[in-house]
Amino acid sequence: MPTAVDSPATAGLVVAGGNRMGAARARRDESLTGWAFAAPFALLFVLFLVVPAVYGLYLSFTGETLTGANGKLIGLANYSEALQDPDMWRSLGNTLWFTLLSTVPLVLLSLAFALLVNLGLPGRWLWRLSFFLPYLLASTVVVLFWSWMYNPKLGLINGVLAELGIAPVAWLQDPNVAMISVVVTTLWWTIGFNFLLYLAALQNIPEQQFEAAAIDGAGKWRQLFSIVVPQLAPTTALILTLQVLASLKVFDQIYMLTNGGPAGSTRSIVQYIYEAGFTGYRFGYSSAISYLFFAIIVLVSIAQYKLINRRSAP
């Protein structure tokens, strides 16, 4: 006489239960494997990002100095002092001015260069290399090169101006032009990244769209504004977001080119934070400015995200 386990229905249930247990065990094994691969990164992320960030927030409420003295909690005194610090506001203004001056041409020029190269100019690989090569250089090399270019006596730019009968310009010593000089250096250095993003996006636009538009009688300018610009909208949004964030964090090229001068006309907020902590020896105060600046970046990012989403909404 067959037992309950031996009946076909019960046997099917046993097999189905075994399959479910096997699937659950496989999912658990996959999950453990995933955690094993992610664990080193998660550990480093916590050690080098989360812990310093939390400790920096704690320091912003203390009078901590470089020597470790005066580490007592002082509440919001550092934040109150920072909000009344004219040098902090001036450095923040310089940073916002640099962001405005650099972001617009870095978007428009990189798009223009990508459109030109995408037209099929002879030696296209050379154009790509020419635009992207500066981006591979270290900031110290870029600054050394442009320091020679901007040299008021021996620099190439003033040499060309002299040939044209124009008086030499103190590119890095005149407060009226020093920020422009930094922006030009930044354009030359970083435009290659945006250029490549735009060029890749252009090459993904189906050729059939241009052929259909041409059959309908659309000229090149019509195709540009009706096909290319709308198709590049996601790429433009990405470049705009990355560029604004990168410009807000500017430090190295300004620090090495002008050291924030002349007369503080190019000092960025990141350099001011660095000076407050490592020159003024006030870690607590520099931490407070860091978190105020972090709040501004978050607000700018949220505003930019909402603006881009509103424009891309149907």
C-alpha positions in Angstrom: 0.0 0.0 0.0 1.5 3.4 -1.0 2.3 5.9 1.8 1.1 9.6 1.7 4.6 10.7 0.5 4.6 8.3 -2.3 1.3 9.6 -3.8 1.7 11.8 -7.0 0.2 14.9 -5.5 2.3 14.7 -2.3 5.4 14.0 -4.4 4.7 17.1 -6.5 4.3 19.2 -3.4 7.6 17.9 -2.0 9.4 18.7 -5.4 7.8 22.2 -5.5 8.9 22.8 -1.9 12.4 21.7 -2.7 12.5 24.0 -5.7 11.4 27.0 -3.6 14.1 26.2 -0.9 16.7 25.8 -3.6 15.7 29.1 -5.2 15.7 30.8 -1.8 19.2 29.3 -1.1 20.5 30.5 -4.5 19.1 34.0 -3.8 20.8 34.0 -0.4 24.1 32.9 -1.9 23.9 35.6 -4.5 23.1 38.2 -1.9 26.0 37.1 0.3 28.3 37.2 -2.8 27.1 40.7 -3.6 27.8 41.9 0.0 31.2 40.3 -0.1 32.1 42.2 -3.2 30.6 45.5 -1.9 32.1 45.2 1.6 35.6 46.6 0.8 34.1 49.6 -0.9 31.5 50.1 1.9 34.2 49.9 4.5 36.4 52.5 2.7 33.4 54.7 2.1 32.6 54.7 5.8 36.2 55.2 6.9 37.2 57.9 4.5 33.9 59.7 3.8 31.2 59.1 6.4 33.5 59.2 9.5 35.4 62.4 8.4 32.1 64.1 7.4 30.5 63.4 10.8 33.6 64.4 12.6 33.8 67.6 10.6 30.2 68.4 11.5 31.1 67.9 15.2 34.2 70.1 14.8 32.0 72.9 13.4 30.4 73.3 16.8 33.7 73.5 18.7 36.6 75.9 18.9 39.0 73.2 17.8 42.4 74.4 16.6 45.3 72.8 14.8 47.0 72.1 18.1 43.9 70.4 19.6 43.4 73.2 22.1 40.0 74.9 22.7 38.1 71.8 21.6 35.1 72.6 23.8 31.6 72.8 22.3 30.6 76.4 21.5 27.3 75.9 19.8 26.5 77.9 16.7 29.2 80.6 17.4 31.3 79.5 14.3 28.3 79.6 12.0 27.3 83.0 13.4 30.8 84.4 12.9 31.0 82.9 9.3 27.7 84.6 8.3 29.2 87.9 9.5 32.6 87.4 7.9 33.1 89.8 4.9 36.1 87.7 3.6 33.9 84.6 3.5 31.2 86.4 1.5 33.8 87.9 -0.9 35.3 84.4 -1.4 31.9 83.0 -2.0 31.1 85.8 -4.5 34.4 85.1 -6.3 33.4 81.4 -6.6 29.9 82.2 -7.9 31.4 84.7 -10.4 33.9 82.1 -11.6 31.1 79.5 -11.9 29.1 81.9 -14.1 32.0 82.9 -16.2 33.3 79.4 -16.8 30.1 77.3 -17.1 28.4 79.1 -20.0 31.3 79.0 -22.4 32.3 75.5 -21.3 28.9 74.3 -22.5 28.5 76.5 -25.6 32.0 76.1 -26.9 32.2 72.4 -26.3 28.9 72.0 -28.3 30.2 74.2 -31.1 33.5 72.3 -31.3 31.6 68.9 -31.3 29.3 70.1 -34.1 32.3 71.2 -36.2 34.2 68.0 -35.7 31.0 65.9 -36.4 30.6 67.6 -39.8 33.3 65.3 -41.1 36.3 67.6 -41.2 39.5 66.1 -42.6 41.8 64.7 -39.9 38.9 64.3 -37.4 41.1 62.2 -35.1 43.5 65.1 -34.8 40.8 67.5 -33.8 39.5 65.1 -31.2 43.1 64.7 -29.8 43.7 68.5 -29.8 40.5 69.2 -27.8 40.9 66.4 -25.4 44.6 66.3 -24.8 44.8 69.2 -22.3 42.2 67.5 -20.1 44.7 64.7 -19.5 47.3 67.1 -18.1 47.9 67.5 -14.4 46.9 70.8 -12.9 50.5 71.7 -12.1 51.5 71.3 -15.8 48.6 73.4 -16.9 49.4 76.1 -14.4 53.1 76.1 -15.3 52.3 76.4 -19.0 49.8 79.3 -18.5 52.0 81.1 -16.1 54.5 81.4 -18.9 51.8 82.4 -21.3 50.7 85.2 -18.9 54.2 86.4 -18.0 53.9 90.2 -18.4 57.4 90.5 -19.9 58.2 87.2 -21.6 54.8 85.7 -22.1 53.5 84.7 -25.6 50.2 86.6 -25.2 51.9 90.0 -24.4 54.4 89.3 -27.2 51.5 89.0 -29.7 49.9 92.1 -28.3 53.2 94.0 -28.6 53.4 93.0 -32.3 49.9 94.5 -32.7 51.0 97.7 -30.9 48.9 97.0 -27.8 50.3 97.7 -24.4 51.2 94.7 -22.2 48.6 93.4 -19.8 49.3 92.2 -16.2 47.1 89.1 -16.7 47.6 87.7 -13.2 48.5 90.9 -11.3 45.6 93.2 -12.3 42.4 92.6 -10.2 40.3 93.5 -13.2 41.5 90.7 -15.5 42.9 88.1 -13.1 39.7 86.1 -12.8 39.3 86.2 -16.6 42.8 84.8 -16.9 41.9 81.9 -14.6 38.7 81.2 -16.5 40.6 81.1 -19.8 43.0 78.6 -18.3 40.1 76.5 -17.1 38.4 76.6 -20.5 41.5 75.4 -22.2 42.1 72.7 -19.7 38.7 71.2 -19.2 36.7 71.7 -22.3 37.8 68.4 -23.8 35.6 66.3 -21.4 32.4 68.2 -22.4 33.5 68.0 -26.0 33.7 64.2 -25.9 30.3 63.9 -24.2 28.7 66.1 -26.9 30.5 64.3 -29.7 29.4 60.9 -28.5 25.8 62.1 -28.2 25.9 63.6 -31.7 27.1 60.3 -33.2 24.1 58.5 -31.6 21.5 60.6 -33.5 20.2 58.3 -36.3 21.2 59.6 -39.7 17.7 58.7 -41.0 16.3 61.7 -39.1 18.5 64.1 -41.0 17.7 62.4 -44.3 14.0 62.6 -43.6 14.3 66.3 -42.6 16.3 67.0 -45.8 13.6 65.4 -47.9 11.0 67.6 -46.2 13.1 70.6 -47.2 14.6 71.4 -43.8 18.0 73.3 -44.1 21.0 72.8 -41.8 20.0 75.4 -39.3 16.4 74.0 -39.1 17.9 70.5 -38.6 20.2 71.9 -35.9 17.4 73.5 -33.8 14.7 70.8 -34.5 16.7 67.6 -34.3 20.2 68.2 -32.8 19.4 70.5 -29.9 16.4 68.5 -28.6 18.3 65.2 -29.0 21.2 66.7 -27.0 19.0 68.0 -24.2 19.8 65.1 -21.7 23.5 65.5 -22.5 23.3 69.2 -22.0 21.6 68.7 -18.6 24.3 66.3 -17.5 27.1 68.6 -18.6 25.5 71.6 -17.0 25.1 69.8 -13.7 28.7 68.4 -13.7 30.1 71.7 -14.7 28.4 73.8 -12.1 29.4 71.4 -9.3 33.0 71.3 -10.6 33.2 75.1 -10.9 31.9 75.6 -7.4 34.7 73.4 -6.0 37.5 75.2 -7.9 40.7 75.4 -6.0 44.0 74.1 -7.5 44.4 76.2 -10.6 43.5 79.4 -8.7 45.7 78.6 -5.8 48.7 77.9 -8.0 48.1 80.7 -10.5 47.3 83.6 -8.3 47.1 82.3 -4.7 43.8 84.1 -4.5 45.2 87.4 -5.4 45.6 90.1 -6.4 44.0 91.6 -3.3 41.8 88.6 -2.9 40.0 89.1 -6.2 40.3 85.4 -7.2 40.2 83.7 -3.8 37.7 80.9 -3.9 35.6 79.7 -1.0 37.5 76.4 -0.9 40.8 78.3 -0.6 39.3 80.4 2.2 38.3 77.2 4.0 41.8 75.8 3.6 43.3 79.0 4.9 41.0 79.2 7.9 42.0 75.7 8.9 45.7 75.4 8.0 46.8 79.0 8.0 44.5 80.4 10.7 44.7 77.0 12.6 40.9 77.2 13.3 39.6 73.8 12.4 36.2 74.4 14.0 35.7 77.6 12.1 36.8 76.2 8.8 34.4 73.2 9.3 31.5 75.5 9.9 32.3 77.4 6.6 32.6 74.0 4.9 29.1 73.0 6.0 27.6 76.3 5.0 29.2 75.9 1.5 27.9 72.3 1.4 24.4 73.6 2.1 24.7 76.1 -0.8 25.8 73.3 -3.1 22.8 71.1 -2.1 20.4 74.0 -2.7 22.0 74.8 -6.1 21.8 71.1 -7.1 18.1 70.8 -6.0 17.2 74.0 -7.9 19.0 72.8 -11.0 17.4 69.4 -10.8 13.9 70.9 -10.6 14.6 73.3 -13.4 15.9 70.6 -15.7 13.0 68.3 -14.8 10.5 71.1 -15.5 11.9 71.8 -18.9 12.1 68.1 -19.9 8.5 67.3 -18.6 6.1 66.7 -21.5 
